[in-house]
Amino acid sequence: MRETVQQSRLRHIKEPMTNPTSSVLTLERKYAAVLFDMDGTLVDSRAVVDRVMRRWAAKHGFDASRILAVSHGRRTIDSVTEFAVPGMDIEAETQEIEDQEVADTEGIIAMPGAAEILARLGDRWAVVTSAGRELARRRLTAAGLPIPDVLVTAEDVAIGKPDPAGYLLAASRLGVPPDQCLVFEDAPAGLEAGRRAGCDVVANLGAVLHPFEPGCASITHYAQICFELAEEKL
């Protein structure tokens, strides 16, 4: 069976997992820029999301486990719309959830190796998140991570992930072709969005246990990846 373009570019070198660097993903090309999802990819916000969504589910008598199972990696308004009952004010409910998330930063931490990889990238990176702008800035700050010059949030796109609009917009704002970008994601919807944008994608499995399709390049710590930036934006 012939390798796909994605598989030929990303080769996983497996060794016994005895420390964070014992299994190294070596990327055989140089990238013009790197695009990151936020929650679960740069920032571990599971505790906050769990608290807020369980409160919202209890308020309406919804099954919290069902909501949490599908809400990760999606815009809040998309999750609210999916579970809304007749007569529910979707925009008001979305705003209520987002206000609670902005106010609650307890337990938010950076993903392992996130600060170190960002320090290597200079201005050649962006965040593409399903969160709102205020929430994204709050969570990055709470995790002790820098806020990038290019921050694409829920307000910037009409359709959320898995639509590729966010990643296409980030590449455009960075002034690089999407097919010269590397995307880090942790949710199936985000991985699909990155692929549909024409980017190479790597799954960060450090915070969630989503099932991924066979052949999906993955890491659990940024120390497990080796790649280079092109000398100039291509």
Buried (B, 14 or more C-beta within 10 A) or exposed (E): EEEEEBBEBBEBEEEEEEEBEEBBBEBEEEBBBBBBBBBBBBBBBBBBBEBBBBEBBEEEEBEBEEBBEEBBBBBBBBBBBEBBEEEEEEEEBBBBBBBBBBEBBEEBBBBBBBBEBBEEBEEBBBBBBBBBBBBBBBBBEBBEBEEBEBBBBBEBBEEBBBBBBBBBBBBEBBEBBBBBBBBBBBBBBBBBBBBBBBBBBBBBBBBBEBEBEEEBBBBBBBBBBEBEBBEEBB
